[in-house]
């Protein structure tokens, strides 16, 4: 041992000496066993590995899923290096039970080649572990799970020493004592001197200790036609032959064997799971093949969806996670080190103390950590659902794959494709991993090459957005710089910033950043999309095809990209969501059925129903007709009056309220509703008390746009009482006929109406104010104009108008 322990390459931490090899250690260790009968504890002392004290271990605890704590240790670097070499020696020299699936190292290439020749090689792509342990118990009538109580702590110094002295180890008494001291906890940490949870030697020693138990339980299992496996302290039994032995008797027999071998059964964790129940083995469902629980899959898919469609940064995802109530383990897609409150950090090892501490990380570094963490979850799902089929597999040859497994693998590849699109969106440097997988998997390759939903992502910047983004990056805390940015911004952006900041001169940086990153409402851009839907190629979405098969889905998809993608950032949320849903469903249809698939609006089937429903939902939100049901009156004005509960105050002139148009119906309806609520709250008391049986105080009219005169589409609200003034002052220079209104007039419902109407146009108020008469005020941009006189009709004086902006 002196020769062995005086070799520097053995005592150094392997991470510090790249020339250290496992083979050299094993050769020296075996030579030493032949030449030296006892250990040289003096040499161990020189390397600070003897005597073993509490100073060699740092204790800490982690919270388990059930709320209790698990005690772990981190090991001093010198002792850990020695333990790692000892673990390798025992793994290479002594065979563990074939029923053990935990802590089984991958075989070396030479050994694997030899065993392959012997016909004993387990698929190298599916090494022993959680999946192989669960696989043994799939599709069984009953599955029994039994947990060993306090597994590592009950494997104590006397048990380890006794094992090392027995065959086939044959260590002397002193050798066994020294080895057991190096492997087990010292008495000043644990009176029973159990195996430390976290030491390199503990896994292999637990497997060697359990070899006798595995043999006895496997023999019993074979007698009753039962399958047996062990994953660390989890014993699992399953069978299809319930006539041989009842499930409860299996538990009783196993308990006796466990206690004879020095362990105890944790009866609170014993589970007997029949076919009609959820059968879980080491966290994997085994009822029909292998799968993960639905809640875990749903949580993973929801995280991917939100990152792809809802969130603009990793921080958004993390903040949403910390906001969840009643969080479950399967909800946690936050890697260790990202803490509530936004602190980013990661665990690092202290070379001096052998303990771990927090180190802050940059956003770029942590985004990569987050990306790899998320990808690990996806690949874990893939490892579970692709078990039992050769890799690389080909989903096109689905006759070799069961329908349920096909569905699961398809879902897995959809997740990988979604992750690929997310990595592009956030510029994560991990796309190559998915592309490497796609080279082996034809179906995944087609998904990656397919146009993605991210093509309609509002966060993808156009040329204007890129230029503005560069300007915003230079903004700091000087508020005068915000005003300079505003003055140089496009007029459509100025309009939106005025509304959200309620100012001509003071602007919030966060609002500016949000507009640049996600886009803003620009009526001209949205009208361009509506024009294409109304009478160009994209109108095929709403019309029957001359082809008896219907419209080609891929052609429609390409048209959506051509028309919508350049304008996506400038659409209203409602319109963008509906169009993106159509795109998503068409894309899914093509992925499942191929490029030649067609959809027929009048011939729905199970394959096309989701896509057609999305088209109908879009149509319902933007298409108005000149009939008696789906017209402007029925879809906009009447619901607004009902929702605002102003039917006793407001009359409706239905004339001209049935144009055939494509527009943002929701924006018209909600904005009008909010204006009417504001009118009801602020109208004069005399208007509330008037007899409305013959004449109501207010009347709504509608006028469609006029291509000849250029007059825009507008809703007008007239006030019967001509003399009632507004109760507010404009506080403007009355010597000027037009200019800015510096004092903001809108709040509450009226402010909400202005924001809702941004994708369509501007809202105006007309009338007499306390300090000026015959004024028209644009409540959206807060500009005024003094008129010679205001428009008067049979319904009274023009009061409010909701006017579409025209180019």
Secondary structure as the mmCIF struct_conf table of DSSP 4:
data_model
#
loop_
_struct_conf.conf_type_id
_struct_conf.id
_struct_conf.beg_label_comp_id
_struct_conf.beg_label_asym_id
_struct_conf.beg_label_seq_id
_struct_conf.end_label_comp_id
_struct_conf.end_label_asym_id
_struct_conf.end_label_seq_id
HELX_RH_AL_P HELX_RH_AL_P1 UNK A 2 UNK A 5
TURN_TY1_P TURN_TY1_P1 UNK A 6 UNK A 6
HELX_RH_AL_P HELX_RH_AL_P2 UNK A 8 UNK A 11
BEND BEND1 UNK A 12 UNK A 12
HELX_RH_3T_P HELX_RH_3T_P1 UNK A 14 UNK A 16
TURN_TY1_P TURN_TY1_P2 UNK A 18 UNK A 19
HELX_RH_AL_P HELX_RH_AL_P3 UNK A 22 UNK A 35
BEND BEND2 UNK A 37 UNK A 38
HELX_RH_AL_P HELX_RH_AL_P4 UNK A 41 UNK A 46
TURN_TY1_P TURN_TY1_P3 UNK A 47 UNK A 48
BEND BEND3 UNK A 50 UNK A 51
HELX_RH_3T_P HELX_RH_3T_P2 UNK A 54 UNK A 56
STRN STRN1 UNK A 57 UNK A 63
TURN_TY1_P TURN_TY1_P4 UNK A 65 UNK A 66
BEND BEND4 UNK A 67 UNK A 67
STRN STRN2 UNK A 69 UNK A 75
HELX_RH_AL_P HELX_RH_AL_P5 UNK A 77 UNK A 93
BEND BEND5 UNK A 94 UNK A 94
HELX_LH_PP_P HELX_LH_PP_P1 UNK A 95 UNK A 97
TURN_TY1_P TURN_TY1_P5 UNK A 98 UNK A 99
STRN STRN3 UNK A 100 UNK A 100
BEND BEND6 UNK A 102 UNK A 103
HELX_LH_PP_P HELX_LH_PP_P2 UNK A 105 UNK A 108
HELX_RH_AL_P HELX_RH_AL_P6 UNK A 109 UNK A 117
TURN_TY1_P TURN_TY1_P6 UNK A 118 UNK A 119
HELX_LH_PP_P HELX_LH_PP_P3 UNK A 121 UNK A 123
HELX_RH_3T_P HELX_RH_3T_P3 UNK A 124 UNK A 126
BEND BEND7 UNK A 128 UNK A 129
HELX_RH_AL_P HELX_RH_AL_P7 UNK A 130 UNK A 135
TURN_TY1_P TURN_TY1_P7 UNK A 136 UNK A 139
BEND BEND8 UNK A 141 UNK A 141
STRN STRN4 UNK A 142 UNK A 147
STRN STRN5 UNK A 148 UNK A 148
TURN_TY1_P TURN_TY1_P8 UNK A 149 UNK A 154
BEND BEND9 UNK A 155 UNK A 155
STRN STRN6 UNK A 156 UNK A 156
HELX_RH_AL_P HELX_RH_AL_P8 UNK A 157 UNK A 165
BEND BEND10 UNK A 166 UNK A 166
TURN_TY1_P TURN_TY1_P9 UNK A 167 UNK A 169
HELX_RH_AL_P HELX_RH_AL_P9 UNK A 173 UNK A 183
STRN STRN7 UNK A 184 UNK A 184
HELX_LH_PP_P HELX_LH_PP_P4 UNK A 185 UNK A 186
TURN_TY1_P TURN_TY1_P10 UNK A 187 UNK A 189
TURN_TY1_P TURN_TY1_P11 UNK A 191 UNK A 192
STRN STRN8 UNK A 194 UNK A 195
TURN_TY1_P TURN_TY1_P12 UNK A 197 UNK A 198
TURN_TY1_P TURN_TY1_P13 UNK A 200 UNK A 201
HELX_RH_AL_P HELX_RH_AL_P10 UNK A 202 UNK A 209
TURN_TY1_P TURN_TY1_P14 UNK A 210 UNK A 210
HELX_RH_AL_P HELX_RH_AL_P11 UNK A 211 UNK A 223
TURN_TY1_P TURN_TY1_P15 UNK A 224 UNK A 225
STRN STRN9 UNK A 227 UNK A 231
TURN_TY1_P TURN_TY1_P16 UNK A 232 UNK A 233
STRN STRN10 UNK A 234 UNK A 239
BEND BEND11 UNK A 240 UNK A 240
TURN_TY1_P TURN_TY1_P17 UNK A 242 UNK A 244
BEND BEND12 UNK A 245 UNK A 245
HELX_RH_AL_P HELX_RH_AL_P12 UNK A 247 UNK A 260
TURN_TY1_P TURN_TY1_P18 UNK A 261 UNK A 262
STRN STRN11 UNK A 265 UNK A 265
HELX_RH_3T_P HELX_RH_3T_P4 UNK A 267 UNK A 269
STRN STRN12 UNK A 271 UNK A 274
TURN_TY1_P TURN_TY1_P19 UNK A 275 UNK A 276
BEND BEND13 UNK A 277 UNK A 277
STRN STRN13 UNK A 280 UNK A 281
TURN_TY1_P TURN_TY1_P20 UNK A 282 UNK A 283
STRN STRN14 UNK A 284 UNK A 285
BEND BEND14 UNK A 287 UNK A 289
STRN STRN15 UNK A 291 UNK A 291
HELX_RH_AL_P HELX_RH_AL_P13 UNK A 294 UNK A 305
HELX_RH_PI_P HELX_RH_PI_P1 UNK A 306 UNK A 310
BEND BEND15 UNK A 312 UNK A 313
HELX_RH_AL_P HELX_RH_AL_P14 UNK A 314 UNK A 323
BEND BEND16 UNK A 325 UNK A 326
HELX_RH_3T_P HELX_RH_3T_P5 UNK A 329 UNK A 331
BEND BEND17 UNK A 334 UNK A 334
TURN_TY1_P TURN_TY1_P21 UNK A 336 UNK A 337
STRN STRN16 UNK A 338 UNK A 338
TURN_TY1_P TURN_TY1_P22 UNK A 340 UNK A 341
BEND BEND18 UNK A 342 UNK A 342
STRN STRN17 UNK A 344 UNK A 344
STRN STRN18 UNK A 345 UNK A 349
TURN_TY1_P TURN_TY1_P23 UNK A 351 UNK A 353
BEND BEND19 UNK A 354 UNK A 354
STRN STRN19 UNK A 356 UNK A 360
HELX_RH_AL_P HELX_RH_AL_P15 UNK A 363 UNK A 385
TURN_TY1_P TURN_TY1_P24 UNK A 386 UNK A 388
BEND BEND20 UNK A 389 UNK A 389
BEND BEND21 UNK A 391 UNK A 392
TURN_TY1_P TURN_TY1_P25 UNK A 395 UNK A 396
HELX_RH_3T_P HELX_RH_3T_P6 UNK A 398 UNK A 400
BEND BEND22 UNK A 401 UNK A 401
HELX_RH_AL_P HELX_RH_AL_P16 UNK A 403 UNK A 425
TURN_TY1_P TURN_TY1_P26 UNK A 426 UNK A 427
TURN_TY1_P TURN_TY1_P27 UNK A 429 UNK A 430
HELX_RH_AL_P HELX_RH_AL_P17 UNK A 431 UNK A 438
TURN_TY1_P TURN_TY1_P28 UNK A 439 UNK A 440
HELX_RH_AL_P HELX_RH_AL_P18 UNK A 442 UNK A 449
BEND BEND23 UNK A 450 UNK A 450
HELX_RH_3T_P HELX_RH_3T_P7 UNK A 453 UNK A 456
TURN_TY1_P TURN_TY1_P29 UNK A 458 UNK A 459
BEND BEND24 UNK A 460 UNK A 460
HELX_RH_AL_P HELX_RH_AL_P19 UNK A 463 UNK A 473
TURN_TY1_P TURN_TY1_P30 UNK A 474 UNK A 474
BEND BEND25 UNK A 477 UNK A 477
HELX_RH_AL_P HELX_RH_AL_P20 UNK A 479 UNK A 488
BEND BEND26 UNK A 489 UNK A 489
HELX_RH_AL_P HELX_RH_AL_P21 UNK A 491 UNK A 501
TURN_TY1_P TURN_TY1_P31 UNK A 502 UNK A 502
BEND BEND27 UNK A 504 UNK A 505
HELX_RH_AL_P HELX_RH_AL_P22 UNK A 509 UNK A 518
HELX_RH_AL_P HELX_RH_AL_P23 UNK A 523 UNK A 535
BEND BEND28 UNK A 536 UNK A 536
HELX_RH_3T_P HELX_RH_3T_P8 UNK A 537 UNK A 542
BEND BEND29 UNK A 543 UNK A 543
BEND BEND30 UNK A 546 UNK A 547
TURN_TY1_P TURN_TY1_P32 UNK A 548 UNK A 549
STRN STRN20 UNK A 551 UNK A 552
HELX_RH_AL_P HELX_RH_AL_P24 UNK A 553 UNK A 564
HELX_RH_3T_P HELX_RH_3T_P9 UNK A 565 UNK A 570
BEND BEND31 UNK A 571 UNK A 571
HELX_RH_AL_P HELX_RH_AL_P25 UNK A 573 UNK A 593
TURN_TY1_P TURN_TY1_P33 UNK A 595 UNK A 596
STRN STRN21 UNK A 598 UNK A 599
TURN_TY1_P TURN_TY1_P34 UNK A 601 UNK A 602
BEND BEND32 UNK A 603 UNK A 603
TURN_TY1_P TURN_TY1_P35 UNK A 606 UNK A 608
HELX_RH_AL_P HELX_RH_AL_P26 UNK A 609 UNK A 622
STRN STRN22 UNK A 623 UNK A 624
BEND BEND33 UNK A 626 UNK A 631
HELX_RH_AL_P HELX_RH_AL_P27 UNK A 632 UNK A 632
HELX_RH_PI_P HELX_RH_PI_P2 UNK A 633 UNK A 637
HELX_RH_AL_P HELX_RH_AL_P28 UNK A 638 UNK A 644
TURN_TY1_P TURN_TY1_P36 UNK A 645 UNK A 645
TURN_TY1_P TURN_TY1_P37 UNK A 647 UNK A 649
STRN STRN23 UNK A 650 UNK A 652
TURN_TY1_P TURN_TY1_P38 UNK A 655 UNK A 656
STRN STRN24 UNK A 661 UNK A 662
HELX_RH_AL_P HELX_RH_AL_P29 UNK A 665 UNK A 682
BEND BEND34 UNK A 683 UNK A 683
HELX_RH_AL_P HELX_RH_AL_P30 UNK A 685 UNK A 689
BEND BEND35 UNK A 690 UNK A 690
TURN_TY1_P TURN_TY1_P39 UNK A 692 UNK A 694
BEND BEND36 UNK A 697 UNK A 697
STRN STRN25 UNK A 698 UNK A 703
TURN_TY1_P TURN_TY1_P40 UNK A 707 UNK A 709
HELX_LH_PP_P HELX_LH_PP_P5 UNK A 711 UNK A 713
STRN STRN26 UNK A 714 UNK A 719
BEND BEND37 UNK A 720 UNK A 720
BEND BEND38 UNK A 722 UNK A 723
HELX_LH_PP_P HELX_LH_PP_P6 UNK A 724 UNK A 726
BEND BEND39 UNK A 727 UNK A 728
TURN_TY1_P TURN_TY1_P41 UNK A 734 UNK A 735
BEND BEND40 UNK A 736 UNK A 737
STRN STRN27 UNK A 738 UNK A 740
BEND BEND41 UNK A 743 UNK A 743
HELX_RH_AL_P HELX_RH_AL_P31 UNK A 748 UNK A 756
TURN_TY1_P TURN_TY1_P42 UNK A 757 UNK A 760
STRN STRN28 UNK A 761 UNK A 767
BEND BEND42 UNK A 770 UNK A 771
BEND BEND43 UNK A 773 UNK A 774
STRN STRN29 UNK A 775 UNK A 778
TURN_TY1_P TURN_TY1_P43 UNK A 779 UNK A 782
STRN STRN30 UNK A 783 UNK A 786
BEND BEND44 UNK A 788 UNK A 789
STRN STRN31 UNK A 792 UNK A 793
TURN_TY1_P TURN_TY1_P44 UNK A 794 UNK A 795
STRN STRN32 UNK A 796 UNK A 804
#
